[in-house]
Structures are given as structure tokens and as C-alpha cells.
Amino acid sequence: MLTTKRTRLVFCVFLGAIVAPFFFHSKEDKSVFLIVGLGNPGASYKFNRHNVGFLLLEFIKENFDFSEFRKGSGQSLISEGEIEGKKIILLKPQTFMNLSGGAIMPLMAFYKIKPENVLVIHDELEIEPGDVRMKKGGGHGGHGGHNGLRSIDSAIGRDYWRLRIGIGRPPIKEMVSSYVLHNIPVNDFENIYLPLFHKLSDNFTKIWNNEKIDSTRFINDVKID
């Protein structure tokens, strides 16, 4: 009788070890990817050149039916969803641009997100309006004077991906600060940025190669004709 009970117990433990993984999944079973759009919070900044990162996140959210933005850990707004089975978190820092890194760190720590699984979307002075580039890291001084990137570099290092959306450079260096904090001209927004945001969000599934972020296929398909 005792032997029979022991046999049943061993069998139950064995069966449980096989079945349990199908019912219980830890937070670390699947890689989480973090997509950060840079910008300044507040209605007065919404259509600034500096806020193209925020604007593109809205297109991605709508295109892939993500949740509404809500308050996240730290000073951030987050939206959650999946793209082709991958867990994605969209994040808008609410710290203003030059403190963006502080809004990203708490969420990366909570979900154990590696820097290489982070994509930061930001405006780029050195690229013409409507054009895009993508790169990983940036080496020494890779932020190019961009205060949001400078803050992120200090917080998490430089081993993250950057989607650089061109806004062009003003003719005079002293105009840069006011230029990035001015609204995108209506004609440019309607004829350059709206089509670009649609194209980027429509092709966003191509930003991954298997389980890793990879720029090649995505950038080739969103290049300006």
C-alpha cells in the first residue's frame, strides 16, 4: 500500500514538471522590447520638430492596436501591445528632453530589458526632412549634441538602437534651439511627415530579424523614393 502511494506521488511530481511550463510563464520567458519616442510633454510642444519621436509612437500605437497610454514607472507614459508575437512597450518620457534617461531606467530594470532591445526614436538635424537613418550606439560623442540622447547615454550606455528622423538644420547655428522647438510647418507636416509616419509604422514589423532588432530590411523599405 505504501509503495503504491509513493509510486503515485512520484508520478504526480513527474507529470507536474511536464505540464507546469504550459500553464505558468515567468516575465522572463519572452524578451520585452522597449520603443522610446523622444519629445517634450505638454500640448504646446506637440507638433514641434523636437517631438517627432512622440508623434511616430502615436502612429505605431494606432497601427498595431496597442493599449492607451497610461502612467508608467518613473516619469513616463507607456502603451503596451504585441507585434508579431513580440511583447512591445512604447514609452514617452515625461521629464522633458534633457532628462529622458531617468524615465527609461526604471522600466528597463523592472522588465530586465537589455539596451540592445531598446529603440529610441528622435529628431536628427544632420538628416534632411522626411529622410530616416537607423544605427546602433554612436561611439564617443554619438549623441551629436542632442540633449535627450546625452541623458540616455549617461543612464544606460550607448548600446541601444536609434531611429533618426530628419528635420534638417537651420542656416545659422545660433538658431538651432528655437528651430527644434518650433512647430513643423503645416505644409511639411502634411506632405512630408504624415506620409513618412504612415510608411514607418506600416513597415515596423520589419525592424526585427528573428528575435533581434536589425536595421537593414526596415531601412531599405522606408527609404525616400
N, C-alpha and C positions, 0 to 999 in steps of 0.2 A: 504494500500500500504506500509506504514512504517513498520507495523507488519510483512509483508511478507519479506521485506528486512532484518529485524532483524533476522527472522527465518532462512533465507538463510545464513546470516553471522555466526550465532551460529552453523549451520550445517557444514559450511566450516571449522570453527575452530576445531570442534569435529572430522571431517574427517581427518584434517591435523595432529591432535595429534595422530591418529591411524596409519596413513601412514608414517609419517616422520621417525620413527625409522627404517623403512625398507630401506630407502634411504640415511640416514645420520648417520655415525658412528664416534664417537669420538675416539681418540687414546687410551682411557682407556677402550673401550668396550671389548678388548681381552687382556689377560695377555701376556706380552712380556718376553721371556726367553733369558738370555744372557749366551753364552758359550764362555769362555775366555781360549785361549791357551797361556801358558807362554813360553817365549823364548827371545832371543836377536835378534834385527833386523840386517840385513846385510848378504850378500852371504857367508861370511867366517864362520858364525855361523850356517848355515842352517842345517847341519847334526850333530851338537853337541848333546851330551846326554841331555844337559840343554834345548834343543829345541824340545823335543818330543811333547810338547803341540802345537806348531806351526804346526808340521808335521801331527798330527792327525786332526787338523782343516781342512787341505787341503783334507784329505780323506772324511771327513764329507761333505764339500762343493761340491766335485765332486759326491759323492754318492747320494745326495739329490738335485742336480742341483741348488745350490744357486748362487746368483749373484757373479760376480768377486769382489775381494777385492778392496776397494776404501778407500780414506781418510775419517775418521770419526771425530766426535767431539773430541777435545783434541788431544793427540798424539797417534793415533790408526789407524789401518786399519780394516774395517768392511766388512762383507758379510752378505746379508740378504736372508731369504727364509722361507719356512714353512715345518714342519714335522708333518704329520697327523693333519693338521689344526691349529697347534700352530705356532705363529709368533716367529721366532728364529733369533737372531743376533749373528754371530760369530765375535770375536774380538781378534786381535793380538796387544798387546801394542807395541808401537814403542819408548819406553822410556828407553830401557834396563831393565834388570830384576829387579834391586833393586828399581825401581820407578814405578812398574807396577800399583799400586793402583791409581796413578794420571791419568792414561789413562782410567781407568774404571769408575771413579766417574762421569764425565760429561755425559756419555751416560746413566748411571743409572738414573741420575737426569732428563734428557730430556724425557725418556720413563717411568719414575716413576717405575723403576724396583726394586722390593724388594730383599734384599740379599738372601732370600730363593729360589728365581728364578734365581740365578746365579750359574753356574757350572764352576769351574776353573780346567783346565787340566794341570798337571805339573809332572815333573820327581820326583822320590822318591828313595833316597839312601837306605832306610831300606827295600826295596822290591826287590826281585830277578828280573833280566832282563826278560821281557816278561810277568810277572805277574802283576795284577792290583788289586787295592782296591778302595773303594769309601766310603766317610764319610761326615758328615755334621759338620761344625765347627771344633774345635780342642782343646777347653779349653785353659787354661793358657799355653803359650809357644807352642801352637799347630802347629806353623809353622816349628818346628824342625830345626831351623837354616836356612831354605830356605828363601833367601832374597826377592824373589818375593812374597811369602805368607806373609812375615813380613810386606811388604809395603801394601798389600791388607788388612790385618788385621787392620792396622793403619787407612786406608782410609774408610772402610765400616763395620768394625767389623768382627766377626767370624761366623756369622750366614749364611754362604754360603756353597755350596757343593763343594767337591774336588774329582776329579778323579785322582788317584795317579798311575802313570805308573812306574813300577820298572826299575831301571837302575843298581841296585846293588851298593855296597860300595867298594872302593879300600881298599887294605890291611893296608895301613898306613893313619892315619887321615890327616896328612900334605899334602897328595896327592889329597884331595877332590876338591879343586879349579881347579886344572889342569885337573882332571878326568872329571868333568862335562862339561868343555869347550873343551874337545877333541871330535873328530868325533866318532860316533858309528862305531865299526869295520864292514867292509863290510860284512863279514860272518854273524855277529849278525844281521845286518840290513836286509839282505835277508832272513835269516832263522828264526829269532825271531820277529823282529819288523814289517816287512811288513805283515806277516800273522796276527799278533796281530792287527794292524791298520785296516786291512780289516774286521776282526771279530768284532772289536769295532764299526766301522761305520755301518756295516751291521745290528747290533743289537741295534742301537742307539734309535730306536723308543721305545724300552722297558725301557728307562730311566725315563719315566713318568708313574705315576699311576693316572689316570683321569687327573686332571689339576695340579698335583704336581710332582716335581722331587722325585723319590724314587729309592733307590739303589738295592733292593732285587732281583727283576726279572732280571734286567740287569746284575748284577754281577754274578748271578748263571749261566747265559747263555754264559758268556765270560770267565769263569774260564779255566785255562790251564788243558788239559786232562792229 
